[in-house]
Amino acid sequence: MSISERPLMTACGDSKSYIYSNFNPKYAQMALTILRTHYNFCMPFTTKEGKKKTVKTPAQRMGITDKVFDLKDIIYFT
């Protein structure tokens, strides 16, 4: 992702070149929100509850939802 790249030094090293630096906090925050939502609602993990193992997402373990979502559901709000 180019939103997290830092500025590169020029060949002579006296100044910075911002050619690869597209940092915009608004888009960085949007990308982190998508990643956090994907982790909590789309990625199931095996947990041990009592004597049986279950496969649930963190949101399912908290009781927020009953199903595992797809990334398309998160991005397109379907």
N, CA, C and O atoms as a CHARMM CRD file, in Angstrom:
* protein
*
  312
    1    1 MET  N      0.83400  -1.18100   0.00000 PROA 1      0.00000
    2    1 MET  CA     0.00000   0.00000   0.00000 PROA 1      0.00000
    3    1 MET  C      0.87400   1.23600   0.00000 PROA 1      0.00000
    4    1 MET  O      1.78800   1.36600   0.81400 PROA 1      0.00000
    5    2 SER  N      0.59400   2.11400  -0.89100 PROA 2      0.00000
    6    2 SER  CA     1.40600   3.31500  -0.98500 PROA 2      0.00000
    7    2 SER  C      1.05700   4.34700   0.08500 PROA 2      0.00000
    8    2 SER  O      1.80800   5.30700   0.26100 PROA 2      0.00000
    9    3 ILE  N     -0.05200   4.18700   0.80400 PROA 3      0.00000
   10    3 ILE  CA    -0.42100   5.18700   1.80600 PROA 3      0.00000
   11    3 ILE  C      0.48400   5.14400   3.01800 PROA 3      0.00000
   12    3 ILE  O      0.51800   6.10000   3.79300 PROA 3      0.00000
   13    4 SER  N      1.22500   4.04700   3.20100 PROA 4      0.00000
   14    4 SER  CA     2.09400   3.95200   4.35900 PROA 4      0.00000
   15    4 SER  C      3.56600   4.07700   4.00500 PROA 4      0.00000
   16    4 SER  O      4.41900   3.88700   4.87200 PROA 4      0.00000
   17    5 GLU  N      3.88900   4.39400   2.75000 PROA 5      0.00000
   18    5 GLU  CA     5.28500   4.54200   2.35200 PROA 5      0.00000
   19    5 GLU  C      5.84200   5.85800   2.85700 PROA 5      0.00000
   20    5 GLU  O      5.12800   6.85600   2.95900 PROA 5      0.00000
   21    6 ARG  N      7.11200   5.84500   3.16700 PROA 6      0.00000
   22    6 ARG  CA     7.75400   7.06900   3.62300 PROA 6      0.00000
   23    6 ARG  C      8.50100   7.71100   2.45800 PROA 6      0.00000
   24    6 ARG  O      8.74800   7.04900   1.44900 PROA 6      0.00000
   25    7 PRO  N      8.86300   8.98100   2.57700 PROA 7      0.00000
   26    7 PRO  CA     9.58500   9.62800   1.48600 PROA 7      0.00000
   27    7 PRO  C     10.97200   9.02000   1.30600 PROA 7      0.00000
   28    7 PRO  O     11.61300   8.62300   2.27800 PROA 7      0.00000
   29    8 LEU  N     11.43000   8.95100   0.06100 PROA 8      0.00000
   30    8 LEU  CA    12.72900   8.38100  -0.25100 PROA 8      0.00000
   31    8 LEU  C     13.76800   9.49000  -0.39200 PROA 8      0.00000
   32    8 LEU  O     13.44300  10.61300  -0.77800 PROA 8      0.00000
   33    9 MET  N     15.00300   9.16900  -0.08100 PROA 9      0.00000
   34    9 MET  CA    16.09200  10.13300  -0.23800 PROA 9      0.00000
   35    9 MET  C     16.50600  10.19000  -1.71100 PROA 9      0.00000
   36    9 MET  O     16.40700   9.19200  -2.42600 PROA 9      0.00000
   37   10 THR  N     16.96100  11.34000  -2.15300 PROA 10     0.00000
   38   10 THR  CA    17.45000  11.46300  -3.51600 PROA 10     0.00000
   39   10 THR  C     18.84600  10.86200  -3.61700 PROA 10     0.00000
   40   10 THR  O     19.41600  10.46000  -2.60300 PROA 10     0.00000
   41   11 ALA  N     19.40900  10.79300  -4.83000 PROA 11     0.00000
   42   11 ALA  CA    20.71800  10.18500  -5.05400 PROA 11     0.00000
   43   11 ALA  C     21.82700  10.93500  -4.31600 PROA 11     0.00000
   44   11 ALA  O     22.74900  10.31300  -3.78700 PROA 11     0.00000
   45   12 CYS  N     21.74400  12.26300  -4.27700 PROA 12     0.00000
   46   12 CYS  CA    22.80000  13.01000  -3.58700 PROA 12     0.00000
   47   12 CYS  C     22.56600  13.05800  -2.08200 PROA 12     0.00000
   48   12 CYS  O     23.49200  13.38600  -1.33900 PROA 12     0.00000
   49   13 GLY  N     21.37300  12.74700  -1.60900 PROA 13     0.00000
   50   13 GLY  CA    21.10900  12.64000  -0.18500 PROA 13     0.00000
   51   13 GLY  C     20.88300  13.94600   0.53700 PROA 13     0.00000
   52   13 GLY  O     20.78100  13.95400   1.76400 PROA 13     0.00000
   53   14 ASP  N     20.80100  15.06700  -0.18800 PROA 14     0.00000
   54   14 ASP  CA    20.64100  16.34600   0.50600 PROA 14     0.00000
   55   14 ASP  C     19.18700  16.74500   0.71400 PROA 14     0.00000
   56   14 ASP  O     18.90000  17.56300   1.58900 PROA 14     0.00000
   57   15 SER  N     18.28200  16.20400  -0.04800 PROA 15     0.00000
   58   15 SER  CA    16.87500  16.53900   0.12700 PROA 15     0.00000
   59   15 SER  C     16.01500  15.29200  -0.09900 PROA 15     0.00000
   60   15 SER  O     16.49800  14.26500  -0.57400 PROA 15     0.00000
   61   16 LYS  N     14.76500  15.40300   0.24200 PROA 16     0.00000
   62   16 LYS  CA    13.84600  14.26700   0.11300 PROA 16     0.00000
   63   16 LYS  C     13.03600  14.38600  -1.16100 PROA 16     0.00000
   64   16 LYS  O     12.71100  15.48700  -1.60700 PROA 16     0.00000
   65   17 SER  N     12.71700  13.25400  -1.73500 PROA 17     0.00000
   66   17 SER  CA    11.84100  13.20000  -2.89400 PROA 17     0.00000
   67   17 SER  C     10.52500  12.58700  -2.44900 PROA 17     0.00000
   68   17 SER  O     10.51300  11.48300  -1.90600 PROA 17     0.00000
   69   18 TYR  N      9.43200  13.27300  -2.66400 PROA 18     0.00000
   70   18 TYR  CA     8.12900  12.79500  -2.22000 PROA 18     0.00000
   71   18 TYR  C      7.36600  12.10600  -3.34700 PROA 18     0.00000
   72   18 TYR  O      6.13500  12.10300  -3.34000 PROA 18     0.00000
   73   19 ILE  N      8.06500  11.52700  -4.30500 PROA 19     0.00000
   74   19 ILE  CA     7.41500  10.90800  -5.45200 PROA 19     0.00000
   75   19 ILE  C      6.59800   9.68000  -5.05500 PROA 19     0.00000
   76   19 ILE  O      5.57200   9.40200  -5.67600 PROA 19     0.00000
   77   20 TYR  N      7.03700   8.93000  -4.02000 PROA 20     0.00000
   78   20 TYR  CA     6.31800   7.73300  -3.60500 PROA 20     0.00000
   79   20 TYR  C      5.52200   7.96200  -2.32700 PROA 20     0.00000
   80   20 TYR  O      4.97800   7.00800  -1.77000 PROA 20     0.00000
   81   21 SER  N      5.44300   9.15300  -1.86400 PROA 21     0.00000
   82   21 SER  CA     4.77200   9.42800  -0.59700 PROA 21     0.00000
   83   21 SER  C      3.36400   9.94000  -0.85000 PROA 21     0.00000
   84   21 SER  O      3.17200  11.13300  -1.08600 PROA 21     0.00000
   85   22 ASN  N      2.38000   9.05600  -0.80300 PROA 22     0.00000
   86   22 ASN  CA     0.98100   9.42400  -1.01200 PROA 22     0.00000
   87   22 ASN  C      0.22200   9.44400   0.30400 PROA 22     0.00000
   88   22 ASN  O     -0.98300   9.19000   0.30800 PROA 22     0.00000
   89   23 PHE  N      0.86100   9.72700   1.39200 PROA 23     0.00000
   90   23 PHE  CA     0.22700   9.61200   2.70000 PROA 23     0.00000
   91   23 PHE  C     -0.89900  10.62800   2.85200 PROA 23     0.00000
   92   23 PHE  O     -0.69800  11.83800   2.75400 PROA 23     0.00000
   93   24 ASN  N     -2.07000  10.09900   3.09000 PROA 24     0.00000
   94   24 ASN  CA    -3.23300  10.91200   3.40900 PROA 24     0.00000
   95   24 ASN  C     -3.90600  10.21500   4.58400 PROA 24     0.00000
   96   24 ASN  O     -4.37600   9.08700   4.42800 PROA 24     0.00000
   97   25 PRO  N     -3.96900  10.83700   5.73700 PROA 25     0.00000
   98   25 PRO  CA    -4.52500  10.18500   6.92500 PROA 25     0.00000
   99   25 PRO  C     -5.95200   9.67200   6.74100 PROA 25     0.00000
  100   25 PRO  O     -6.33900   8.68100   7.35900 PROA 25     0.00000
  101   26 LYS  N     -6.72100  10.33000   5.91000 PROA 26     0.00000
  102   26 LYS  CA    -8.10800   9.90700   5.66500 PROA 26     0.00000
  103   26 LYS  C     -8.14600   8.51500   5.04600 PROA 26     0.00000
  104   26 LYS  O     -8.92000   7.66400   5.48200 PROA 26     0.00000
  105   27 TYR  N     -7.30900   8.27600   4.02500 PROA 27     0.00000
  106   27 TYR  CA    -7.30200   6.98200   3.35300 PROA 27     0.00000
  107   27 TYR  C     -6.61200   5.91300   4.19400 PROA 27     0.00000
  108   27 TYR  O     -6.98500   4.74200   4.12900 PROA 27     0.00000
  109   28 ALA  N     -5.62600   6.29700   4.97300 PROA 28     0.00000
  110   28 ALA  CA    -4.98700   5.34400   5.88000 PROA 28     0.00000
  111   28 ALA  C     -5.99700   4.85800   6.92100 PROA 28     0.00000
  112   28 ALA  O     -6.02300   3.67200   7.25000 PROA 28     0.00000
  113   29 GLN  N     -6.82000   5.75800   7.43600 PROA 29     0.00000
  114   29 GLN  CA    -7.83400   5.38300   8.41800 PROA 29     0.00000
  115   29 GLN  C     -8.89000   4.48200   7.78800 PROA 29     0.00000
  116   29 GLN  O     -9.36400   3.55000   8.43600 PROA 29     0.00000
  117   30 MET  N     -9.26900   4.74300   6.53200 PROA 30     0.00000
  118   30 MET  CA   -10.24300   3.89100   5.83900 PROA 30     0.00000
  119   30 MET  C     -9.68300   2.48100   5.63700 PROA 30     0.00000
  120   30 MET  O    -10.39200   1.49500   5.83900 PROA 30     0.00000
  121   31 ALA  N     -8.42100   2.38800   5.24200 PROA 31     0.00000
  122   31 ALA  CA    -7.79700   1.08000   5.03000 PROA 31     0.00000
  123   31 ALA  C     -7.70200   0.30100   6.33800 PROA 31     0.00000
  124   31 ALA  O     -7.94100  -0.90600   6.35400 PROA 31     0.00000
  125   32 LEU  N     -7.35800   0.97000   7.42500 PROA 32     0.00000
  126   32 LEU  CA    -7.28600   0.29100   8.72200 PROA 32     0.00000
  127   32 LEU  C     -8.66100  -0.16000   9.20400 PROA 32     0.00000
  128   32 LEU  O     -8.77600  -1.21400   9.83000 PROA 32     0.00000
  129   33 THR  N     -9.69400   0.61300   8.92600 PROA 33     0.00000
  130   33 THR  CA   -11.04600   0.20700   9.29500 PROA 33     0.00000
  131   33 THR  C    -11.47000  -1.04200   8.53500 PROA 33     0.00000
  132   33 THR  O    -12.09000  -1.93500   9.11300 PROA 33     0.00000
  133   34 ILE  N    -11.14300  -1.11600   7.24500 PROA 34     0.00000
  134   34 ILE  CA   -11.47700  -2.31300   6.46300 PROA 34     0.00000
  135   34 ILE  C    -10.71500  -3.51800   6.99200 PROA 34     0.00000
  136   34 ILE  O    -11.29000  -4.59800   7.12700 PROA 34     0.00000
  137   35 LEU  N     -9.42100  -3.35400   7.29700 PROA 35     0.00000
  138   35 LEU  CA    -8.63600  -4.46700   7.82300 PROA 35     0.00000
  139   35 LEU  C     -9.14200  -4.93800   9.18200 PROA 35     0.00000
  140   35 LEU  O     -9.22600  -6.14000   9.43200 PROA 35     0.00000
  141   36 ARG  N     -9.48000  -3.99800  10.05800 PROA 36     0.00000
  142   36 ARG  CA    -9.98800  -4.35000  11.38800 PROA 36     0.00000
  143   36 ARG  C    -11.33700  -5.06500  11.28000 PROA 36     0.00000
  144   36 ARG  O    -11.58500  -6.03600  11.99500 PROA 36     0.00000
  145   37 THR  N    -12.19800  -4.59100  10.39700 PROA 37     0.00000
  146   37 THR  CA   -13.49800  -5.22500  10.20900 PROA 37     0.00000
  147   37 THR  C    -13.34000  -6.61600   9.60700 PROA 37     0.00000
  148   37 THR  O    -14.05400  -7.54300   9.99000 PROA 37     0.00000
  149   38 HSD  N    -12.41300  -6.76800   8.66800 PROA 38     0.00000
  150   38 HSD  CA   -12.14300  -8.08400   8.07500 PROA 38     0.00000
  151   38 HSD  C    -11.65900  -9.06200   9.13900 PROA 38     0.00000
  152   38 HSD  O    -12.09100 -10.21400   9.16200 PROA 38     0.00000
  153   39 TYR  N    -10.78400  -8.62200  10.00300 PROA 39     0.00000
  154   39 TYR  CA   -10.27800  -9.49300  11.06600 PROA 39     0.00000
  155   39 TYR  C    -11.41000  -9.92600  12.00500 PROA 39     0.00000
  156   39 TYR  O    -11.50300 -11.10000  12.36200 PROA 39     0.00000
  157   40 ASN  N    -12.25200  -8.99900  12.39900 PROA 40     0.00000
  158   40 ASN  CA   -13.27400  -9.29800  13.40000 PROA 40     0.00000
  159   40 ASN  C    -14.49100 -10.03800  12.85100 PROA 40     0.00000
  160   40 ASN  O    -15.13500 -10.77500  13.59800 PROA 40     0.00000
  161   41 PHE  N    -14.82700  -9.86700  11.57500 PROA 41     0.00000
  162   41 PHE  CA   -16.04800 -10.44500  11.04100 PROA 41     0.00000
  163   41 PHE  C    -15.83400 -11.52600   9.98100 PROA 41     0.00000
  164   41 PHE  O    -16.75700 -12.29200   9.70500 PROA 41     0.00000
  165   42 CYS  N    -14.64200 -11.61100   9.37900 PROA 42     0.00000
  166   42 CYS  CA   -14.42300 -12.54200   8.26100 PROA 42     0.00000
  167   42 CYS  C    -13.45400 -13.67400   8.56000 PROA 42     0.00000
  168   42 CYS  O    -13.48400 -14.68800   7.86300 PROA 42     0.00000
  169   43 MET  N    -12.60400 -13.54600   9.55300 PROA 43     0.00000
  170   43 MET  CA   -11.55300 -14.53700   9.79500 PROA 43     0.00000
  171   43 MET  C    -11.89800 -15.41400  11.00500 PROA 43     0.00000
  172   43 MET  O    -11.72000 -14.98400  12.14500 PROA 43     0.00000
  173   44 PRO  N    -12.38400 -16.62600  10.77000 PROA 44     0.00000
  174   44 PRO  CA   -12.69500 -17.51100  11.89700 PROA 44     0.00000
  175   44 PRO  C    -11.42900 -18.13900  12.47700 PROA 44     0.00000
  176   44 PRO  O    -10.47700 -18.43500  11.75600 PROA 44     0.00000
  177   45 PHE  N    -11.44200 -18.33100  13.77900 PROA 45     0.00000
  178   45 PHE  CA   -10.34200 -18.95200  14.49600 PROA 45     0.00000
  179   45 PHE  C    -10.86900 -20.12200  15.30000 PROA 45     0.00000
  180   45 PHE  O    -12.02500 -20.12200  15.72100 PROA 45     0.00000
  181   46 THR  N    -10.02700 -21.11700  15.51500 PROA 46     0.00000
  182   46 THR  CA   -10.39700 -22.26800  16.33600 PROA 46     0.00000
  183   46 THR  C    -10.15100 -21.91300  17.79600 PROA 46     0.00000
  184   46 THR  O     -9.04000 -21.54300  18.17500 PROA 46     0.00000
  185   47 THR  N    -11.18200 -22.02700  18.60000 PROA 47     0.00000
  186   47 THR  CA   -11.05600 -21.75900  20.02600 PROA 47     0.00000
  187   47 THR  C    -11.53000 -22.97800  20.80700 PROA 47     0.00000
  188   47 THR  O    -12.27600 -23.81000  20.29100 PROA 47     0.00000
  189   48 LYS  N    -11.10200 -23.06800  22.01500 PROA 48     0.00000
  190   48 LYS  CA   -11.50700 -24.17200  22.87400 PROA 48     0.00000
  191   48 LYS  C    -12.42100 -23.61700  23.95900 PROA 48     0.00000
  192   48 LYS  O    -11.97500 -22.92100  24.87100 PROA 48     0.00000
  193   49 GLU  N    -13.69500 -23.93400  23.84700 PROA 49     0.00000
  194   49 GLU  CA   -14.68900 -23.52300  24.84300 PROA 49     0.00000
  195   49 GLU  C    -15.11400 -24.75500  25.61500 PROA 49     0.00000
  196   49 GLU  O    -15.84300 -25.59900  25.09600 PROA 49     0.00000
  197   50 GLY  N    -14.67100 -24.85600  26.82400 PROA 50     0.00000
  198   50 GLY  CA   -14.95800 -26.06000  27.59400 PROA 50     0.00000
  199   50 GLY  C    -14.15700 -27.22200  27.05100 PROA 50     0.00000
  200   50 GLY  O    -12.93200 -27.14400  26.95700 PROA 50     0.00000
  201   51 LYS  N    -14.84300 -28.31200  26.68700 PROA 51     0.00000
  202   51 LYS  CA   -14.15400 -29.48100  26.15800 PROA 51     0.00000
  203   51 LYS  C    -14.24000 -29.59800  24.64900 PROA 51     0.00000
  204   51 LYS  O    -13.58800 -30.46100  24.06000 PROA 51     0.00000
  205   52 LYS  N    -15.04100 -28.73900  24.00600 PROA 52     0.00000
  206   52 LYS  CA   -15.16000 -28.84500  22.55000 PROA 52     0.00000
  207   52 LYS  C    -14.52100 -27.64600  21.86600 PROA 52     0.00000
  208   52 LYS  O    -14.49500 -26.53800  22.40400 PROA 52     0.00000
  209   53 LYS  N    -14.00200 -27.89800  20.65900 PROA 53     0.00000
  210   53 LYS  CA   -13.38600 -26.84000  19.86600 PROA 53     0.00000
  211   53 LYS  C    -14.43700 -26.23800  18.93600 PROA 53     0.00000
  212   53 LYS  O    -15.23800 -26.95600  18.33600 PROA 53     0.00000
  213   54 THR  N    -14.42200 -24.92400  18.82700 PROA 54     0.00000
  214   54 THR  CA   -15.34700 -24.23900  17.93200 PROA 54     0.00000
  215   54 THR  C    -14.56300 -23.33800  16.99000 PROA 54     0.00000
  216   54 THR  O    -13.47100 -22.87900  17.32500 PROA 54     0.00000
  217   55 VAL  N    -15.12100 -23.08700  15.81200 PROA 55     0.00000
  218   55 VAL  CA   -14.51700 -22.19300  14.82800 PROA 55     0.00000
  219   55 VAL  C    -15.43700 -20.99000  14.68900 PROA 55     0.00000
  220   55 VAL  O    -16.51500 -21.07800  14.10100 PROA 55     0.00000
  221   56 LYS  N    -14.99100 -19.85300  15.24500 PROA 56     0.00000
  222   56 LYS  CA   -15.79000 -18.63300  15.22400 PROA 56     0.00000
  223   56 LYS  C    -14.90300 -17.42700  14.98300 PROA 56     0.00000
  224   56 LYS  O    -13.70100 -17.45200  15.24600 PROA 56     0.00000
  225   57 THR  N    -15.52300 -16.36900  14.47700 PROA 57     0.00000
  226   57 THR  CA   -14.82300 -15.08800  14.36000 PROA 57     0.00000
  227   57 THR  C    -14.87400 -14.39100  15.71900 PROA 57     0.00000
  228   57 THR  O    -15.69000 -14.75700  16.56500 PROA 57     0.00000
  229   58 PRO  N    -14.01700 -13.39200  15.94300 PROA 58     0.00000
  230   58 PRO  CA   -14.10700 -12.64400  17.19900 PROA 58     0.00000
  231   58 PRO  C    -15.48100 -11.99900  17.42100 PROA 58     0.00000
  232   58 PRO  O    -15.94000 -11.92300  18.56100 PROA 58     0.00000
  233   59 ALA  N    -16.14000 -11.53700  16.36200 PROA 59     0.00000
  234   59 ALA  CA   -17.47500 -10.94100  16.49800 PROA 59     0.00000
  235   59 ALA  C    -18.51300 -11.98700  16.90400 PROA 59     0.00000
  236   59 ALA  O    -19.43800 -11.67700  17.65500 PROA 59     0.00000
  237   60 GLN  N    -18.37200 -13.21300  16.42000 PROA 60     0.00000
  238   60 GLN  CA   -19.29300 -14.28700  16.81600 PROA 60     0.00000
  239   60 GLN  C    -19.07900 -14.66100  18.27500 PROA 60     0.00000
  240   60 GLN  O    -20.04200 -14.93000  18.99300 PROA 60     0.00000
  241   61 ARG  N    -17.83400 -14.68200  18.71500 PROA 61     0.00000
  242   61 ARG  CA   -17.56800 -15.01600  20.11900 PROA 61     0.00000
  243   61 ARG  C    -18.13800 -13.96500  21.05800 PROA 61     0.00000
  244   61 ARG  O    -18.52800 -14.28500  22.18100 PROA 61     0.00000
  245   62 MET  N    -18.19200 -12.70300  20.60600 PROA 62     0.00000
  246   62 MET  CA   -18.76500 -11.64200  21.43300 PROA 62     0.00000
  247   62 MET  C    -20.28500 -11.58800  21.33300 PROA 62     0.00000
  248   62 MET  O    -20.92800 -10.88700  22.11400 PROA 62     0.00000
  249   63 GLY  N    -20.87500 -12.32400  20.37400 PROA 63     0.00000
  250   63 GLY  CA   -22.31800 -12.35000  20.21400 PROA 63     0.00000
  251   63 GLY  C    -22.86600 -11.23300  19.34400 PROA 63     0.00000
  252   63 GLY  O    -24.06700 -10.96400  19.38100 PROA 63     0.00000
  253   64 ILE  N    -22.01500 -10.57100  18.55800 PROA 64     0.00000
  254   64 ILE  CA   -22.46100  -9.47700  17.69700 PROA 64     0.00000
  255   64 ILE  C    -23.16800  -9.99900  16.45600 PROA 64     0.00000
  256   64 ILE  O    -24.12700  -9.38700  15.98500 PROA 64     0.00000
  257   65 THR  N    -22.70200 -11.12700  15.92100 PROA 65     0.00000
  258   65 THR  CA   -23.26300 -11.68600  14.69700 PROA 65     0.00000
  259   65 THR  C    -23.33800 -13.20300  14.79500 PROA 65     0.00000
  260   65 THR  O    -22.74200 -13.81500  15.68100 PROA 65     0.00000
  261   66 ASP  N    -24.08700 -13.80000  13.86200 PROA 66     0.00000
  262   66 ASP  CA   -24.23600 -15.25600  13.84400 PROA 66     0.00000
  263   66 ASP  C    -23.49400 -15.91900  12.70100 PROA 66     0.00000
  264   66 ASP  O    -23.34300 -17.14100  12.69900 PROA 66     0.00000
  265   67 LYS  N    -23.01900 -15.13700  11.71500 PROA 67     0.00000
  266   67 LYS  CA   -22.40900 -15.75600  10.53900 PROA 67     0.00000
  267   67 LYS  C    -21.03000 -15.17400  10.26400 PROA 67     0.00000
  268   67 LYS  O    -20.66100 -14.12600  10.79500 PROA 67     0.00000
  269   68 VAL  N    -20.27400 -15.88000   9.41900 PROA 68     0.00000
  270   68 VAL  CA   -18.98700 -15.39900   8.94400 PROA 68     0.00000
  271   68 VAL  C    -19.24400 -14.61900   7.66400 PROA 68     0.00000
  272   68 VAL  O    -19.85200 -15.13900   6.72900 PROA 68     0.00000
  273   69 PHE  N    -18.78500 -13.37800   7.61800 PROA 69     0.00000
  274   69 PHE  CA   -18.99900 -12.52700   6.46100 PROA 69     0.00000
  275   69 PHE  C    -17.88400 -12.72100   5.44600 PROA 69     0.00000
  276   69 PHE  O    -16.80000 -13.19700   5.78200 PROA 69     0.00000
  277   70 ASP  N    -18.16300 -12.34400   4.19400 PROA 70     0.00000
  278   70 ASP  CA   -17.18500 -12.35300   3.12300 PROA 70     0.00000
  279   70 ASP  C    -16.62500 -10.94100   2.98400 PROA 70     0.00000
  280   70 ASP  O    -17.27100  -9.97800   3.39600 PROA 70     0.00000
  281   71 LEU  N    -15.43100 -10.80800   2.40700 PROA 71     0.00000
  282   71 LEU  CA   -14.83800  -9.48100   2.22700 PROA 71     0.00000
  283   71 LEU  C    -15.71000  -8.60200   1.34300 PROA 71     0.00000
  284   71 LEU  O    -15.76100  -7.38900   1.54300 PROA 71     0.00000
  285   72 LYS  N    -16.39700  -9.19300   0.36600 PROA 72     0.00000
  286   72 LYS  CA   -17.29800  -8.41900  -0.49600 PROA 72     0.00000
  287   72 LYS  C    -18.44300  -7.81500   0.31400 PROA 72     0.00000
  288   72 LYS  O    -18.89300  -6.70900   0.01500 PROA 72     0.00000
  289   73 ASP  N    -18.91300  -8.52300   1.32500 PROA 73     0.00000
  290   73 ASP  CA   -19.96500  -7.99200   2.19200 PROA 73     0.00000
  291   73 ASP  C    -19.48600  -6.73200   2.92100 PROA 73     0.00000
  292   73 ASP  O    -20.24000  -5.77600   3.09800 PROA 73     0.00000
  293   74 ILE  N    -18.24100  -6.75300   3.32900 PROA 74     0.00000
  294   74 ILE  CA   -17.69100  -5.61400   4.08100 PROA 74     0.00000
  295   74 ILE  C    -17.46600  -4.41400   3.16700 PROA 74     0.00000
  296   74 ILE  O    -17.83200  -3.29300   3.51800 PROA 74     0.00000
  297   75 ILE  N    -16.87300  -4.63500   2.01000 PROA 75     0.00000
  298   75 ILE  CA   -16.52400  -3.52600   1.12300 PROA 75     0.00000
  299   75 ILE  C    -17.75800  -2.91500   0.44800 PROA 75     0.00000
  300   75 ILE  O    -17.87000  -1.69400   0.33900 PROA 75     0.00000
  301   76 TYR  N    -18.67400  -3.76200  -0.00100 PROA 76     0.00000
  302   76 TYR  CA   -19.84200  -3.26800  -0.74700 PROA 76     0.00000
  303   76 TYR  C    -21.09900  -3.13900   0.11000 PROA 76     0.00000
  304   76 TYR  O    -22.15200  -2.78800  -0.42200 PROA 76     0.00000
  305   77 PHE  N    -21.03300  -3.40900   1.41700 PROA 77     0.00000
  306   77 PHE  CA   -22.16200  -3.30800   2.33600 PROA 77     0.00000
  307   77 PHE  C    -23.38900  -4.06700   1.85500 PROA 77     0.00000
  308   77 PHE  O    -24.50500  -3.54900   1.90400 PROA 77     0.00000
  309   78 THR  N    -23.17800  -5.31100   1.38300 PROA 78     0.00000
  310   78 THR  CA   -24.30400  -6.10600   0.89600 PROA 78     0.00000
  311   78 THR  C    -24.88200  -6.96500   1.98300 PROA 78     0.00000
  312   78 THR  O    -25.84000  -7.70000   1.74500 PROA 78     0.00000
